[in-house]
Amino acid sequence: MANICKTVTLRTRKIKGGEQLSYYLDYYPGYRDERTMKVIRHESLGIYVYAKPKNRRERDYNDRMREKAEALRCRRFESIVNERYDFFDKEKMKGSFLSYFKEKAGRKNTKWENVYKHFERFCNGKCRFDEVSVDLCNRFKEYLMTAPQTLHTSHRLHVNSIAGYWSTFRAVLHTAYREHRIMENPNGFLERIDTIPTVKEHLSRQELIRLADTPCCSEVLRKAFLFSCLTGLRKSDIKQLTWDKIQPYGDGGMYVTLRMQKTQQLVNNPISNEALDLIGFHDKDEGRKPTDKVFKGFNDSLTQAPLKKWLRDAGITKHVSYHSSRHTFGSLQVEAGTSLYTVQHMLGHKNVATTQIYAAMADESKRESVDRITLKTAKIAEIKTG
C-alpha cells in the first residue's frame, strides 16, 4: 500500500433491498495497488450482517462479524503504517515467494519458467518471503550445479545454462527487494557464475540458401527462422512481432522498430525487400490487422524436433539452434563487409565486445548492409562481382 493513505475506516452499505449490510473499508485518500497500479478507495470484505437483527441470535452474529471486520481493518491499517515508516508487515513476509516467482516467470519467457521449475523442485513447492536468505540462495546455487536438464533428464545442466539460470534467479531477488517483498537484497553476498567460451554456431551463406530451398514441415517455422537470419531478431522478438512494428522510414525503406524482450533495448532496423517478401508484407490481406502477430502459431516447440528435422533434410549436421539464426546474421554481415559498429547496433548489443565475436571491422551503412544476406544463388554472384 502506498504511503499516501492515512486512514482506514470501516463502513457498511445496504444490500438485498436493505435487509442486509455489507462491510467495506474506506481508504483515505486511497492507495495504489502494486499489481494493477490502480488507486483504490474502497475494499469489500465479503462480510454481511443483518440490517435489523430480530433476536439475540442475529445480534450475536452481527457482533461476531463486526469483530472480524474490525480485525481486518486493523490489519490493513497496520500494513499502511509499516510501509510508511519502512517497517515490514509480518503477514506480508509470510506470503509465498514461490507464487511471486511464478507470476514473474509467467510474464517473462521460457528461461524464467525453467528457473522457476528448478526452484520449485529445490524448495519442495513451498517458500515464504521471510525464508529467502543468503544461505537458501547459495543452497539453490549448489542444487543447480547438479540439476538435470529439463528434457534430457539423464544429463546435467551445462555450466553456461547454470550461469544463465543463476543470473535469472538473482534478477528475481533484485525485483522482490525493489518491490519491498523481501527485507534485504541477498545479491550483494552472492557470487556470480562465470560462463565458458563456446562456439557461436552459425550457417554459412551456402548452407542458408540450401536450407531456404529445403521443404519444411512448418511454414511458420521456415519463415520465422529465415526472417531471423535476415534481420538478427531473437526468438522472443519474433514471437511478439506485430505488423504495426514494420513501418516506412525517411530513406524510403521499411524498418522494424521494437523493444527487445531480453535487453529492453529499443532498436530501429531496416528490413530488406527479400525479408519483406518472405513474410508476405506486400500481399493484400483485408483481414490482417496492424496488431496481429506476423508469425501466427509460432511457438517454442517448433524450434525443437521440427527445426532439427528441417536442418537434417537440408544436409546440415552442425549443432544449430534457433538462436543460431542470430549468429548467422551477425557473422554473414561482418563477412560481407558491414562495420562492427553497425552490426552491434542492429543486434542491439550494449557492448561492442559482444559483437567482436563476429570478426573484423569495416565501414558500411545500415541501409546498404541489409541486402547482403540473401537466399538467392544469383544474387550472391552479383554481390561478389559488385
N, C-alpha and C positions, 0 to 999 in steps of 0.2 A: 504494500500500500504506500502511496506517495506521502511525503511529509506535509502536503498542503492540507490534509484532512485534520480537523481539530476536535470535532465532537461526533459521537455516535449515539443516536437517540433511538430508543425502542418505541415503535408506534404500531397501531393496528388500523386495518381497513376492513370495511364491511364486505362480505361475500355471501352468495346464495340467498339473495333477497334480504339481507340484513339479519339472517338467523345466526350466522357465524362471523367471527372476526379472525383475520389473518395477521400474524405478527410479521413485521418487516423492520429493517434497520434503515435509519435515515442518516446518511453521511453528510457532514457539512465542513467545508464546501465541496466535498466529493473526493474520490481517489481514483488514480489511474490503474486499471488492471494491467499487470505486467505482460500478460499473454496476448490480450487483444488490443492493448493500448487505448481502450475506450475509458472515458471518465464516467464513473458510476456514482449515482446519488442514492439509489435505493437497492436493498438486497432482501428478497423474500426468504424467510427462514423455513417455510413449509410447516409452520406450527399453527394450528387452528384451535379456537376456543368458542364456547357458547357466548353469543352476544347478550342474552338474558337468561342466565342459569336459573332453572326452575326448582332445583332441590340441592341438598347438601352434596350429593354425589357429583353433580355438574359443577358446583362451586369448588369442590376439592380438585376436580380435574383441571379447572381453569387455573387454580393456584399452582399446581404442579407444572403445567405448561408454561406459565409465566416465569417460574423459576428457571426452567430450561432456556427460555428465550433470553432472560436476563444474563444467564451464564454465557450464552453465545455473544451477547452484546459486549460483556466484559472482555471476552477473549479477543474479539475484533479490535476493541479499543487498546488492549494491551499490545497487540501487534503493531498498531499505528505508533504508539509511544516508543516501542522498542526500535522501530526503524527510524523514527525521528531523531533519536539520540544514539543511533548506531549500535543498539543492542540487538541481539538475535533472538527471535521468538523460539522458545524451546519446542513448541508444537511444530513449527516450520522446519526445524532442524531434524525432526523425526520423520519428515517426509521422505519419499522414495527417490533417491538419487538415480536408481536404475530406471524408473519411469521417466525421469527428467532426461536421462541419456537417450532412452528410446525415442522420445519425442524429438529431440535434436537430430538424431540419426535419420529419422523419417523425413526430415526437411532437407537433408543434405544429399548423400549419394550412397552407392553400394559399399564403398570403403568404410564409411561411418557405420553402416549397418553391420558389416562384418566385425568391426571392432566391438560394437555393442554386443553381438552374439558371443564373442570370446569373453567379454567382461561378465555377461550374464552367466556363462558357464563357470567362470572363475569364482564368482561370489554365490553360486548355487541359487540364483534367482532372487536374492534379497540384498539390498544395500541402501542404508539411510544416508542422508546428508551428513549427519554427525559421525558417521563411520569412515568418512573419506579422510584419510591421513597419509602422511608420507610413507609410513610402513605399509599400509594397504596398497598404495600405488607401486611401491618397489616390489611387493609380492606379485602384483599383476604383471609387472615387467618380467619377473622370473618365469611366470606362467607362460608368457608369450615366447620365451626362449625355447620352450619345449613343446609348444602347442602344435597340433596337427593342422594341415591345410583344410579349408572348408570342403573342397570337392575330393581331393585325393588324401583321404584321412590317414593313409599309411605313410605319408611324407610330412616332414616338419615344415614349418614356415621358413621361407628364405630370409636371410638376415636383412635384406632390403625391405621385405614386406613387414618384418618385425619393426624396423626403424620407422616405416610409414605409419603402422598401426599405433606405435608408441607416441608418435608426434600428434596423431589424431586424438588420442586419449588425453594428452596434455592440453590440446585445444578445448576439449570438453571441460576440463578442470578450470582453465582460464575463463571460459564463458560462465561457468557456475559461480566463480568468485566475483566476476564483474557484475553479475545479476544478483549478488548478495544471497546466494543459496548456500554457500559454504563460508565459514568464518575466516579461513586463511587459504592462501594460494600455495599448494604444495610444490608448484613448478620451480620455485627458487631453490629447492632442495633435491630436485630430480635431475639426474644426468641424462644427456641425450644419448641416443644410439647412433653410431656412425654407420653410414652405408659403405658398401664396397663398389668400386668401379665395375660397370657391366657394359657389355657390347650393346650399343643402341641399334638394334637390328632394323634394317630398312630394305625397301625394294629398289633394285636398280631401275633405270629407265626402261630397259627392255623387259624386265620382269613385270613392271607396272603395266606395260602395253599388253603383255601376254595375259595378265590377269584380267584386264578390261575386255579382252577378246574371248575369255572363257565363260561359258554359261554358269550362272549361279542359281541355286535353288530358291533364293530370296532376292527379289528385285530391289526391295528397300535396303537390304544389306549391301548389295552391289553398289547402288547409288550413294549410300552414306559413306562407305569405305573409300570409294574413288573420289568423292567430294572432299573428304578429309585429306586425301593425298594431294589434291589440287589447291587446298586452302589452308591446311595446317590446323584446322579446328579439332579440338579434343572431342572424345565421345560424349562427354557431359554437355558440351556446347551444341553438338549435333542433335542431341535428344531434345533440347529446348528451343532449337532454331525455328522461328516462325517467318512467314512470308514478308511480314512488315519490317523485318530486320534487314531486308535487302532493298536498298534504295539507290537512286541515281545520285551522283556527286558532281561537283563543279567541273571536273575534267571530262564529263560526258560518259564516264564508265559507271558500272554498278559496284556498289560497296556493301559489305556486310558490317553492321555496327551492333555489337552486343557486349555485355559484361560477362567475362569468362567466369564459369562456375567455380573453378578451382581457386583462382587468384583474385577474383573480383576486379580484375584489370579490364578497363574499357578499351576495346580495340575497334578500329575502323579500317578495314582492309579491302582492297579492290578484289573483284572476282573476275576471272577470265570468262570469255564468251563460251568456251568449251565447258567450264564448270556450270554455267547457267543453262546450257543446252542439256547437260547431263540430268539436271533436276526438272527440266521442262518449264523453266521460268517464263519463257515467252509463249508457252502454249495457252490457248484460250480455254479457261475453265470457269464458267459462270458461277459454279457452286463453291469456288475457292474463296475463303475469307482471309483477310490480312493476318488474323490471329491464329489461323490454322497452322499446325506443325508441317514443316517441309517434308519431314521423313515420318509420316504416319505409320505406326506399327513397329517402328524400330525399337528394339529393347536389348538388354544385356545378353539374353540367351542366344541371340543371333550371332554374337561375337565369339561364341564358343565353338561347338561342333560344326554349325553351318559354315563359319568362316574358315575353319581348318580344312573342311572338305573342299571348299572352293579353291583354296591355295594348293591342295594336293592335286586337284583336277588340272590346275594350271602348271603343274610340274615344279612348284616352288617348295623346296624342302627346308628352307630357313625356319627358325622359330619365330614366326611373325604373329604378333597380337594386334588388336585393333589400334593400340597406341602407336604401333609401328608406322601407321599412316602419317602420323605427325612427324616422325623421324624421316620418313620418305620425303615429305615436303621440304623439311629443313636441309637435308643432305643434297637433294637434287637442285634446290635453289642455289646453294653455295657452289655446287659443281657447275651450274650454268653461268656463274659469274655474278650473282647477286651479292651485294655487300653484306657483311656480317651484321652491320648496324640495322639494315633494312630487314633482314631475316629475324633479328632479335625483336623488333617492334611488331612484325607481322605475327610472330608466335606468341607475343605478349610476355616475353621473358623480362623479369625485373633486372636481372644482372646479365651482362654480355658474356660472362664466364660460362653461363649455362649454354649459350649459343655457340661457343667456341668448339664444341664437340663436332660441329658440322664443317669445320676446317677453315681454310684461309679467307682473307678479306678481299673484297673488290668493291667497286662503287657503281651501282646501277640504281635506277629509281624503282619505286614500288610498281608503278603502272606498267613499266617495261618487263618487270620480273614475272608477273602472274601468267603470262602466256608461254613461259619457258618449260613448264611441266605439261606434257601432252600425252594423250592416249593414242595419238595417231602416228603411224610409222612415217608417212610422207612429211609430216611437219618436223620430225627430228632432222631429216636431211636438210630441210630448209633452214633450221636453226644453226646446224653445223656449218653450212656454206655461208650463212649470213654473218 
